[in-house]
Structures are given as structure tokens and as C-alpha cells.
Amino acid sequence: MATTARELKEEGLRLYEEGLYDEAAEAFLRARDMFAVERNELEAAEMANNLGLIHRGAGEFDDAAKLLEEARAVFARLGDRSREAQALGNLGGLYARMEEREKAKECLRQAADTFAELGETQRQGETLMALAEQMWKTGDRKGGLAAYEAGIQTLPKPSVSQKALRGLVRLRNRLLGSGSKKDED
């Protein structure tokens, strides 16, 4: 049985991966409390972020928003821009589930911009593709396609299907004469 905050965090992550969300939430909650006692604000905020994701998945949107915003604010205050962008992306996903598309787009746009500034291209690409979906759902088909294309081209480690789509985008660009030098590499 886990006895330290770090052990509880690891246990929570394992339980979450196994789909045992109630048990994971309990581990994250206990870890958050222990990190708070240790005055480790960054890790306590990470646990709040994880709890927010569990609440989002359960459809408990008010609780999810409160936890994710709490985590985002702590990350911002402590200057951890990567985790702040992660929390913004998670908020974007929450707003998307709530069908608050404009809020979702704004959070996802901010997260993608921050990941780009930090050189975190995998996260940037994934976030751009999530943004593209929200743009598409609000009727911005052209912007959605452009964001998706930018996202898929940005991914340094695309999946097999993403590699296939990337190849089709490059082919289209070559045929239309609109490809960049990067597209041809």
C-alpha cells in the first residue's frame, strides 16, 4: 500500500490507466493532501489537474472546471508554462464536452501557442488537432482544415494513420503547387 505522496501519485496513475477511476481519484486526492502538507504546490496542483480529468470523464463538469482552473492558476503563478498549457488544453477539452466551443477554442489556441513557444512539438501538434475539431464544429471548415494540417505536420512522432494523412497532405500540396520545402523533405 502506498504511504508517501509520490507513491500515491504513481498508484493513482496506474489505477487511472487501468480504468479504475474512483480508486485513482482517491489516490490523487490523498496525494494532493500530502503534497500540500509538504508544501509542494506544483505536485499538489498536478493532482488537482488529474482529479479534474477524472471529474470531466464522469461528466461532473463544475467540479472538473474548478479543479482544472485551480491547477492552471498554480502553474501560472509558479511559472511552469508547460503544465499551465497542459491545464489549458484540459480545460479546452472540458469546454468541448460542455459544447462551449468558443471557450474550448480559446483555451486550445492558448495551449498550442505556449507549446509552440516551448518547442514541445508533439503536444503542440496534438493540441492543434483538437483545436481543428472545435473549429470544424463551429462551422469554420477552412480554419479547421488548416489547423489540422498544421497539427499533423508538427507531430514529430505521428501514428501510422497520421503518417498516412501527412503523406496525403504533402501529395496534395505538391499537386497544387502550394507545398513548402519542408513538405517535400
C-alpha positions, 0 to 999 in steps of 0.5 A, a space after each residue: 500500500 502506498 504511504 508517501 505522496 509520490 507513491 500515491 501519485 504513481 498508484 493513482 496513475 496506474 489505477 487511472 490507466 487501468 480504468 479504475 477511476 474512483 480508486 485513482 481519484 482517491 489516490 490523487 486526492 490523498 496525494 494532493 493532501 500530502 503534497 500540500 502538507 509538504 508544501 509542494 504546490 506544483 505536485 499538489 496542483 498536478 493532482 488537482 489537474 488529474 482529479 479534474 480529468 477524472 471529474 470531466 470523464 464522469 461528466 461532473 463538469 463544475 467540479 472538473 472546471 474548478 479543479 482544472 482552473 485551480 491547477 492552471 492558476 498554480 502553474 501560472 503563478 509558479 511559472 511552469 508554462 508547460 503544465 499551465 498549457 497542459 491545464 489549458 488544453 484540459 480545460 479546452 477539452 472540458 469546454 468541448 464536452 460542455 459544447 462551449 466551443 468558443 471557450 474550448 477554442 480559446 483555451 486550445 489556441 492558448 495551449 498550442 501557442 505556449 507549446 509552440 513557444 516551448 518547442 514541445 512539438 508533439 503536444 503542440 501538434 496534438 493540441 492543434 488537432 483538437 483545436 481543428 475539431 472545435 473549429 470544424 464544429 463551429 462551422 469554420 471548415 477552412 480554419 479547421 482544415 488548416 489547423 489540422 494540417 498544421 497539427 499533423 505536420 508538427 507531430 514529430 512522432 505521428 501514428 501510422 494513420 497520421 503518417 498516412 494523412 501527412 503523406 496525403 497532405 504533402 501529395 496534395 500540396 505538391 499537386 497544387 503547387 502550394 507545398 513548402 520545402 519542408 513538405 517535400 523533405 
